[in-house]
Amino acid sequence: MKVLITGMAGFIGFHLARHLAARGDQVVGIDNLNGYYDPALKERRLIELRVFPGIRFVKMDLSDRDELMELFSAEGFDAVVNLAAQAGVRYSLTNPEPYITTNILGFLSVLEACRAFPVGHLVYASSSSVYGSNAKIPFNTADRVDQPASLYAASKKSNELMAYTYSQQFGVPSTGLRFFSVYGPWGRPDMALFLFTDAILKGRPIDVFNAGEMYRDFTYVDDICDGTIRALDLPPPQQGVPYRLYNLGRGQGIRLLDFIEELEHQLGRQAKKNFLPIQPGDVPSTWADMGDFVRDFGFRPGTPLSEGIARFLRWYTAYQEEGEVPAVNFYKGPRATLYKSVS
């Protein structure tokens, strides 16, 4: 297939591009390389992708709908995976605008492009955050999700409603995946595993909210990619509304204190813990009911937490030791020749 990945310089987009290219798919990735966290990490991910001749990168913002339409017209994509989003639950409480411009207006641009230049399948990332403070565990896609605890969660629920509308009205085949607490190598520096590791190794205290009595369905990034590809390869049937929605998580809530204990064990160091109350926008627990996904795709994420953390730490050590790498030089020529490999 020829697959468009939006947000390819991001954590999950980077890994998914590798998985798809490794099996022989052609991948075109777009990203605006914004400054939510250090763009140098995003550039280093793109440099890692140069070894795959089937991957090309375009620096583009989804808000530029004309440019996106031109890309769709020129490429003729078989499928699209929309991962571009403004991330961060707490950040959305103080900086709401990017969640509207990127997560809603940007996703609208993707939907309009899929409508104008039909694709075989649109897969998009939703989030476990849509469940809010749902007390029913594990979370099931049939549960009500109309009480989001953050604007980030509200934007992801909006994506689900928008995708359903385009599937119903215009026949755009779409599958939404509610990702659960993704972690692994090349992860974002604002995520718990990266933050905790960096602080522990540098002797700084870590902030532990709700006395550590938080439960998260930590899911290793390669499992997320494997599940996404299984969903991508099997579009929804055209009978009725070609729309589906699934959880994608390991299906196991892990206590935050146990997560920290495993990290301490592997680092051989004790964390200095700064216990704090639960933060606005946070939820006490996440836990995916994977029954529908296992039934339809025969797959359940299975990477143990200990193995996933060990892989992250091997990457983190190498990443810190590498030092600076040259920035990627992005081609920005005439529109007709816009697309170029990051090589």
N, C-alpha and C positions, 0 to 999 in steps of 0.2 A: 504494500500500500504506500501511497504518499500521504503522510500525516502532518498536519499543522499542530504544533504545540505552542500555545500562548504561555508566556512566563517561563520560557525554556532555561533562562539563566538562574531561575530560582531553584530551591532545594529539590523539590519533587520533579520539576520539569527537567532538570539536569539528569537525574537518574532515569527518568522515563525515556528520554532521548537515547541514552546509552542502551537501554533494553531493546527499544525498537530497532535501532541501527544494527545491533548485534545479531538480530534475526533476519536482517536484510531489507527492512523497510526504508524508504526514503523519508527523511525528516526535515521539515522546515520549521525553524523556531523563531519566535519573536519575543522581544522583551524591551522595556523602556529603561532598564537599569537605573531605577530610581534610587534615592538616597535613604530609604527607610532604614537600611543598615549598610555597612561599608560596601560600595559597589565593587571594590577590589576583589571581594570574595566571589561575586557574580562573574567577574571577568576571568578569574582563575578557573571557575567551573567551565566557562566557554573554551578556555585554552585546553582543558582536559578533553574536550569533545573534538579537537582537531584530528585525532587519530582515526575518526570515522569519516570516510569519504562521502557517506550518504547523508551527512548532516550539514545543513546550511543555516546561517543565522542572519536575521534582519533586525536591526535596531529600529523599533517602532513602538509607538504608543497607541493603544486601542482607541483612544479618543480621536485619532485621525482616521475617521471612517472612510474617507476617499482613498487613502493609502491602503487601508485594509482591503477594500473592495478591489483595488487594482491587483493586490497580491492574490486574492482568490481567483480573479479573472485569468491571471497569467498562469497560475499553477495547476488549477483543476484538482483540488484535494479530494482524496477518497474519504478521509475522516479528519475530525478535529478533536483535540483534547484541550479544553480550556482550563488552565491552571493559573492564569494571570489574576492576581487579586491583591488588594491591600490587606495584609495579614495583621494579626495582633488584636486580642480582645481588649486589653487595657488601653492600648493606644487609641482605640476607637472612641473612648470616653472623653478624650481631650482633643482629638484631631479627627472630627467626623467627616470632613469634606472628601478625603481620598476614598472613603468607603462608598461614597455615592458616585464619584467620577470614575473610579476604576471598577469596583465590583458590580455596579448597576449599569451605568452608562457604557462602560467598556464591554460588559457582557451583552448589552443590547446591540453593540456594533457587531459582535460575533454572531449573534442570532440573525441579524439582518443580512450579514454576508452569507450565512448558511442558507438563508431563504433565497437570496438572489442567485447564488451559485450552488445548487443543491449538492450536499455531501451524503455519503452513505451512512454516516453516523457521527453525531456530536456527543462526546462524553465530557462532562464538566465536574469540577470539584465543588462539592458542598462541604459541610462541616458538622461534626458532632455538636458544635455550639448551638445549632438550631434547637436542640432539645431543652435548652435553658435549665431551669432547676427541676426538671421532671423527676419525680420521686420514684417512678416505676423503673425498676432495674431488672434485666438489661433493657436498653433502649431499642424500640422496634419502630420501623418506618410507618407503622399504622398509628403510632402515638400522636397526640395533638402537639403541635409545635408552634403555637400562636402566642407564646409569652417569652420572647427572646430576652436574654439578660444583657445584651450589648448590641450596639449598632452593627458590629461585625456579624453577629448571628442573624440580625434582621436582614442584612444585605445578602447573606447566603440563602436564607429562606426566600427572599425575593427572587434570587436566581432560579430556584426550583419552580416558583410560580410562573416566571417568565418563560422558562424552557417548556413547561407544560402547555402554555398558551400557544407557543410557536409550533409545538407538535400537533396540537389539536386543530389550529386554524390553517397551518401551512404545510403540515406533514413532515416537519423536520424531525428525523429520528433521533431521539436524545435519551441519554442515560445519566442520571445524577448519582454521584458517589459521595456519601457522607464519610469523610476521612476522620479517623480517630487518632489523635496524639501521635503524629508521625515523628520518628526520630531516626538518627543514623549518621553516617559520614557525610560531610559537606553540609551539615545542618545549619540553620540560621543561628547567628550569635545571640539572638534574643530568646532562644528556646531554652527550656530548663536544663537539658543535658549539657549544652555548651556553656551556659552561665555557671552551672554548678562546678563543672570540671575546671573552668578557668579560675574561679574563685578559690576552690580547694587547693589547687596547685600553687596559687599565689598567696595563700594564707589569709585570704579575705573571708569574712562571714558570708553565708548564703541566707537569703530570705526564705523562710519556710512558712507558708500561709496556712491558716486554720490548724495550727499546731501539728502540721504534717498529716492530718486526717483528711486528706484529699485522695480520691481514687481516680486514676486515669487508665484508659485502655491503650497503653503504649504499643504502637504498631511499627515494626521495622520497615524502613523505606523500600527495601527490595520486595517485601510482601505487598506493599501498596502498589508498586509497579506491576507485579505479576497479576494482582487482582484487576487493576485497571485495564491491562492488555486483554485479559479474559473477557471483560465486559465489552471492550472495544471491538473484539473479533466477532461478537454475536449481537448485532443490532436488534432492537425490539421489532416484533412482527408488525407489518403494516396494517393488519386488521385492527380496527378501532383506532385509538390514539397511540401512535408509536412512541411511547414514553414509559420510562421505568425509573425507579429510585431505590437505592440500596445503601445499607451500612457497609463500610469497609474498615474493619478493625480486627484485632486479634480475638476479641470476644472474652476478655478477662480484665477486670478492674484490679489495678495494682496500687497499693497504698503508697503515697508519696514518701513516707519515711522508709518503707522497704526499698523503694527505688534508690533513695539516697544511700541506704546501707549497702546495696549492691555496688554502687559507684565507689563508696569508700573502700570497700573490700578490694576492688580491682585497682584502685589507685594506691592502696596501702597507706592511706591517710585519713584522719578524722576530719569531718567538716565542722567548722564553727557555725553553729546554727542560730539565726536570729528569728525567733518565733514571732509571727505576726498574725493578726486576725485575717479572716478571708477578705479578699479585695472585691470592690464593686465590679460586676461583670463576670466574676468567677463562679463556677458551679462546683458543688462538693464532689460529684462523681460523674464519670462517663464509663459506659460499658455497652458494647455493641452486641445486639442480637444478630447473629450472622446466618440464621436459618435460611432466609430467602436466597442469599448469595450462594451458599453452599448447595442448595437445591438446584439453582439455575446454572451455576458455573462449575460446580464440583471442586471448589477451592476454598480453603480456609487459611489465613495467615498463621504461620507456626514458628517463626523464629523466636527462641527463648530470649527473655530480657538479658540474661547474662551474656549470651552470645552477641546480641545487638550492641550492648554497651562496650564489649571488648573490641568489636569492629570499629565503633566510633573512636575509642581511645587510640587505636592504632593509627587511624586517619588523623586525629587531632595532633598527635605527637609529630607526625610527618609534616603536617601543615604548618605547625609552629616553627619547625626547623628549616623549612624551605626558604624563608625570607621573602623579600619582595620579588615579584615577577613582572615582566613588562606588561603594560596595559594592552588590551586588544585594540588594533586599529580597525575601525569599522568603515566599511565602504559606504559612501553616500553619494552615488553618482546620479545620472539621469534615471528617471523612474523605470524606463524600459530595461535597465541593467542594474536594478537595485539590489538583487539578491546575490550574495557571495558567501562562500564558505569562510569560517573563522580560521583560515590557514595562511 
